[in-house]
Amino acid sequence: MDCLDFLSRRRSVPARLLGEPGPTQEQVQAMLAAAVRVPDHGKLAPWRFLCIRGDARQALGELLATRLLEREPAAAPAQLDKERQRFVHAPLVLAVVACLVPGHKVPEQEQLLSGGALCFALLQAAQALGFGAQWLTGWAAYDPAITARLGLASNERILGFIHIGTPQAEAPERPRPDPMQRLADWTP
Ligand SMILES: Cc1cc2nc3c(=O)[nH]c(=O)nc-3n(C[C@H](O)[C@H](O)[C@H](O)COP(=O)(O)O)c2cc1C
């Protein structure tokens, strides 16, 4: 498969369809090494990663369930279970954290964009190694109590939880927009 073919066929594999085996430590390193080559205005490298694997996945799910009960005391047991299950499927979840440099001449938007590109590069690197992956956020990515428990500082943001593992079933395709319908010539 040539490169463009690979990119044109890329699709996410829903986290619930991901299972063992996950990437080895060498493969994690290789994926990150590819992903940090994203465009990065000002060479700020305004991002870092958290590896969530093994028992930490269940622990994070418990944290989400506990926090949801705080936020919504009437939350149904099924909702709480959903939170507990959020991170248990894929063997590896990489949280991509934006480390924003406030007041820098490179606007925060560009720092965030670089991190977003990095999330996507991670998806591609995972797929290039034969894994499936999905970029998820969910309410927890924006909840201050959860981000504090993840160790984020006030200038840091969760950009995504990248779930990575071996597809246990074929991922469904979704309709894709026709780019030509969104293309126009700009005329002065
Ligand atoms: C920043 C970001 C956050 C996302 N968060 C979620 C999410 O919380 N839940 C979800 O179902 N999909 C989420 N998605 C969408 C999936 O990552 C993915 O795009 C979708 O499953 C379709 O897969 P595709 O990559 O094949 O288009 C998010 C996408 C982005 C870019």
The ligand as an SDF file (V2000), in Angstrom:
LIG
                    3D

 31 33  0  0  0  0  0  0  0  0999 V2000
  -10.7820   16.1720   19.7960 C   0  0  0  0  0  0  0  0  0  0  0  0
  -11.6380   14.9790   19.5080 C   0  0  0  0  0  0  0  0  0  0  0  0
  -12.3410   14.3930   20.5320 C   0  0  0  0  0  0  0  0  0  0  0  0
  -13.1800   13.3050   20.2900 C   0  0  0  0  0  0  0  0  0  0  0  0
  -13.8690   12.7630   21.3270 N   0  0  0  0  0  0  0  0  0  0  0  0
  -14.7420   11.7860   21.0810 C   0  0  0  0  0  0  0  0  0  0  0  0
  -15.5080   11.2390   22.1530 C   0  0  0  0  0  0  0  0  0  0  0  0
  -15.3690   11.6490   23.3070 O   0  0  0  0  0  0  0  0  0  0  0  0
  -16.4040   10.2710   21.8460 N   0  0  0  0  0  0  0  0  0  0  0  0
  -16.5670    9.8080   20.5520 C   0  0  0  0  0  0  0  0  0  0  0  0
  -17.3980    8.9350   20.3260 O   0  0  0  0  0  0  0  0  0  0  0  0
  -15.8200   10.2780   19.5380 N   0  0  0  0  0  0  0  0  0  0  0  0
  -14.9200   11.2560   19.7680 C   0  0  0  0  0  0  0  0  0  0  0  0
  -14.1580   11.7350   18.7500 N   0  0  0  0  0  0  0  0  0  0  0  0
  -14.3200   11.1510   17.3810 C   0  0  0  0  0  0  0  0  0  0  0  0
  -13.4620    9.9000   17.1620 C   0  0  0  0  0  0  0  0  0  0  0  0
  -12.1150   10.1440   17.4980 O   0  0  0  0  0  0  0  0  0  0  0  0
  -13.4410    9.4540   15.7030 C   0  0  0  0  0  0  0  0  0  0  0  0
  -13.2030   10.5350   14.8740 O   0  0  0  0  0  0  0  0  0  0  0  0
  -14.6910    8.7830   15.3010 C   0  0  0  0  0  0  0  0  0  0  0  0
  -14.8110    7.6150   16.0660 O   0  0  0  0  0  0  0  0  0  0  0  0
  -14.6860    8.4580   13.7820 C   0  0  0  0  0  0  0  0  0  0  0  0
  -13.5650    7.8380   13.4130 O   0  0  0  0  0  0  0  0  0  0  0  0
  -12.6630    8.2480   12.1570 P   0  0  0  0  0  0  0  0  0  0  0  0
  -11.3390    8.6690   12.7360 O   0  0  0  0  0  0  0  0  0  0  0  0
  -12.5920    6.9690   11.3860 O   0  0  0  0  0  0  0  0  0  0  0  0
  -13.3480    9.3590   11.4530 O   0  0  0  0  0  0  0  0  0  0  0  0
  -13.2900   12.7970   18.9710 C   0  0  0  0  0  0  0  0  0  0  0  0
  -12.5570   13.3800   17.9470 C   0  0  0  0  0  0  0  0  0  0  0  0
  -11.7440   14.4540   18.2000 C   0  0  0  0  0  0  0  0  0  0  0  0
  -10.9610   15.0650   17.0670 C   0  0  0  0  0  0  0  0  0  0  0  0
  1  2  1  0
  2  3  1  0
  2 30  2  0
  3  4  2  0
  4  5  1  0
  4 28  1  0
  5  6  2  0
  6  7  1  0
  6 13  1  0
  7  8  2  0
  7  9  1  0
  9 10  1  0
 10 11  2  0
 10 12  1  0
 12 13  2  0
 13 14  1  0
 14 15  1  0
 14 28  1  0
 15 16  1  0
 16 17  1  0
 16 18  1  0
 18 19  1  0
 18 20  1  0
 20 21  1  0
 20 22  1  0
 22 23  1  0
 23 24  1  0
 24 25  2  0
 24 26  1  0
 24 27  1  0
 28 29  2  0
 29 30  1  0
 30 31  1  0
M  END
$$$$
